[in-house]
Structures are given as structure tokens and as C-alpha cells.
Amino acid sequence: MKKIIISCKLGETCAVVVEDDQVSAIRFERNDEPKLVGNIYKGRVKNFLPGMQAAFVDIGRDKNAFLQFNGAKKFSVGQNVLIQIDKDETETKGARATLNLSLAGRLLIFLPTLNYVGVSGKIRGAERERLHHLAKKIRPTDAGLIVRTAAENCDEEILLNELAGLMELWAKIRERNSKRKPPALLYNDNDLLEKILRDEFTDDTEFVVDNLKIFRRLTNFVPEEKIFFYDGSAKIFDAFGVAEEISKIHQRELFLPSGGRIVIDKTEALTAIDVNTAKFIGDKNFDETVLTTNLEAAELILKQLRLRDVGGIIIVDFIDMNGEAHKKFLMNFLRERAALDRNKTKIVDMTPLGLIEITRHSSRR
């Protein structure tokens, strides 16, 4: 059973996904924060940097979007370009954009500008081969498809119905592109409720909400018997025992069951995580104490990456281990746990200095 708890208070909406009594995802949306990832714009090239294979594109905001491309593309100042935002702007930098557009549904991701077919890495064996063959069969000419995990065991008709909806959306975007002058927003992909319905809703999902507007919106998509309005005296997240998990994703320092701790620091370039034993001294030898702490840290780190939806490069400074066997055990443990993340998470390697490199795709799309 999956439960999605949604609260809307003081200009912020928060959705918490609980599966098997464990928090598996936390999503936030604030009305006063720029949310650009996933948006498609008709922009105008303001600066072209051939040496960097990059351009700055006016999308109608204070900061131009940064677009990097391969050498086969040629741009000129003043040229119109259709782009999609794949990283939000910051205080010092504009948003990052891509020419590879994608429109996500619950079962499929439609790639109107890419000739590519892929299947979620979570689907394996004969079912993966079946869906790959089916995606190749139904995809439009010169476009691509990615089959999402939720499509497992779906038949052709169900996939075709969703593909038709995504292609209809693409036709509307193209029509807007033909009629509007740049800079223009052609598609907004930042409604939290729509994303929750697209990415999290399944037949066994129940919703609990404390906001009447959201409750009424949900009734347009979800059977009423699966939606519950909460009007208790306690705050909704306290009542359902998830407030502590929400609090943790905002904390820089988190403690491990053994007494060790991790410290998470996020910069524009990467996320750095430090692991130390703190007051934990163990009851065995030093090597076993270190391994225990590192394994606890690995579990917590991967969970926090998922709940905080951290993307990009992550560098983890685990406690130094002397034995190669323990290093290998930790790496295998990380790779096994990372494979459970619905977002692509790769445990890259351990550097000569003992740092472990991780890359992860954010789900802000």
C-alpha cells in the first residue's frame, strides 16, 4: 500500500510518499521560488561561444540560459532556438538548457527530437526485451521513447493511448512555437500535483490532504474513495509520523544508529559528504568499527540523496579503511543499494585518496 500525504500551508506545498511504512519521496513546491526545470522555451541566442560549443539564450528572465551543444550545431546571434531547461538558475548563474526535448508521462517519456529507444533499468529479463521491441514498434518516425518502470506488464493499447496524449501535447507546443515571438514559454512542467500523479500514483495509492483546493483537484483524477481530507487538530505530518523525516532533509548534520555521523554540504558544482565515527568506538577491533560506521553511512547517504532529490556529482569521504576486502564490500553494498533508486544513480569509483564518486539524475522533471 502506498500513501501520499499532501499539505499546503503558507505558500508551500509538500507531498510525502510513504511505501511499506517508509518515506520513499518528499517533494516541495514554493510559490515564490523559480521553478524552471522541464519548461520548454522559444528563446533567442544572445551570445555564441564557438570555442566552448555553447550559447547564452534569452528566455525572458533576468539571466540568460546556458546552452551547450555538440560541434555539429551552428548558431548565430539573434537566432531562434527551441530549448528545455534541465537545471534551475541560481543567484549567480542562469538556468542550464538542452536541445534534447522530452515530455514525460506515467508510462513513457516521449523524445520528439531524438531517434532513441530505451527501457527503465529496473525492468529486466524477457519483459525488458518485450517492452523494448514494443517501443520500437510504436514510436513515431525520427522520434524516441523511453519506457518507464510503471509500464511493466502493460499491453500495447495502454502504451499507445499514453503516447497519443504525449504526441498531442507535442503538437500543441509546436503550434505555440509557430505563433509566438521569442522569448516565450511554450510548456510549463512545474505543477507539483501533476508530477505526483504522473510519477507516483498507482492502483493501490491513497491520498491524504489537508487542503480543500487540492482535494477537489484530485477528485478529477482519482476515485473519491482513495482520497481522504484531514482536518485533525495535530499537523498532518505529525499525525502520520513523517515530520521527523521531513526535518532531516534540511539538516546539514545527521547521526547514525551507532553514534557516528554524516555532514552534507551542497555547492553549485557538487555535493560533498563527510563521514566520521564521532563518539562511536565500537566493541570489536578498529577495522570492524570503521566498516560498521561506513555501511550505516552508506545506507543513510543513499536515502538522503533520494529524499533530497540530489542530482549531479556527489563526493563522499568515508572513513579510511585499511583492508581491500572492506573497501570492496563497501563498494558492492553501495552499488546494490543504489540500484534500488528509481533515478539513475551510479557509484563511479573510489579515488586514490579514498573518496567515492557518485552521480545521480535528479527527478525535478
Helices and strands as residue ranges (DSSP letters): E 2-9, E 12-19, E 22-30, E 40-49, G 50-52, E 54-58, E 65-68, E 80-87, E 96-98, E 103-104, E 108-111, E 117-119, H 125-138, E 144-147, G 149-151, H 156-179, E 184-187, H 192-199, E 205-209, H 212-218, G 224-226, E 227-229, H 236-239, H 243-248, E 253-255, E 261-266, E 271-276, H 286-307, E 312-317, H 324-338, E 345-350, E 356-360
